[in-house]
Amino acid sequence: MHIWNDNHPIYLQLRERLIAQILEGRLKEGEAIPSVRQVSTEYRINHLTVAKAYQELVTEGLLEKRRGLGMFVLKDAQKKLLKYERERFLAEEFPEFLRRIRRLGLDKEELIRMIREAGA
């Protein structure tokens, strides 16, 4: 059973899960993704919701529909996503992270030590 966040549309949450799977290499380039019917049955969501998530990824150039065969991860999808996610992180999330560090008065050396210990 999958839990959905009521604060965000399910199709966007599904889209984010698929993006994460591509980024993590669980869905590989050229690989077929589960059918709309399979996903709607497994997650117990409307097939139109699944189709909308898939269509967004097609529009973004990450998936392609092959008539009679299904949806497939496009070549360079992971590379494209990684570039986009890095840019978004640096432009949106990292500045907020820095503001929070400053607000909390965290020491730079302590943070560096913690990052090293975490193996990042």
N, C-alpha and C positions, 0 to 999 in steps of 0.2 A: 504494500500500500504506500502510495506517495502522498506526501503532505504538500498542499499548495498554500501559499501566502495569500490571504484574502485582500491584501492591500495592493496587489499588482495583478493585471490580467494574466490568466493561465497561459495564454499563447506566448506571452513575453517570457514567462518563467520557463516554459518548455524550450523556447528559442535559446535562452541562456544555458540551459542544461546541455543542449546540443552543441553550443559553442564551447562549453567547458570540455565536452567529450572530444571535440576536434582538437582543441588546444592541448589536452592531455594525451592525445594520440590514441584514445580508445576508439575513435572513429577515424579511420585512415583515408588518405586521398585515394580516390578511385573505388572506395568501398561503398556498397549499398547500405542505406540506413533503413531501419525498420519501417514497414509500410504504415500509412495513416491508420488503417484498420487495426494493425497490431498495437500501435501506440495508444489509440483511443480505447481499446479493450484493456490493455495492461494498466493504464493510468486511470481508467474509468472516466474519461472526458469525451466530450462531443468531437466527432470526427472533423467537423468544420473548424474547431479550435486547433487541432493538430495541423490541418491543411493550411491554416493561416500562418502558423509558426514556420512551417516548411516553405511557404511562399515568400515569407520575409527573407529567409536564408537564400532562396533562389535569386531574389531581387538584389541581395547584397553580393552575389557572385560567389557564394560558398557551396551551394548545392546546384545540381542540374537534374532535370526530369528527363528520363529516357523512356520514350513511349513504349508501353508494354513491359518495361523492366523495373521501373520504380525510380527512386531518388538516389543520387550518388554524390559523394563528397568530391568537389572539384579539385583539380591539381592546384597546388599552392594555397589551398584554403587555410591550412594551419599557419603558413608563413604570413599570409595576409592578415589573419586574425591576431597573430602575435604582434605584428607591427601596429595594428590599430589599438590593441589593448595596452601596449606599452605607451603609445602616445596619449591615450585617454588617461592612463594612470598618472603619467607625469604632468598632464595639464589639469586634471581634476582632483584626483585622490591625494597625490603626494603633497600639493600645497596645503590641503586641509590637515594632513598628517603632521606636517611641519608646524602649522599653527597650534595644533593640539600639544605637540611636544613642548613648544614655547610656553603655552598656558600652564602646563603641568610642571614646568621648571625642570624638565629632565636633562641630565648631563649628557653631552655628546659622547664622551668616552665610555660612559656606562652603556649607552645605546649600541655603540660599536662593539663593545664586549659581548653584549647580549646577542647581537646579530651573528657574531663569530661563533658563539656557543651553540646557536641554533643551527649552524651549518649552512647558513645562507650566503 
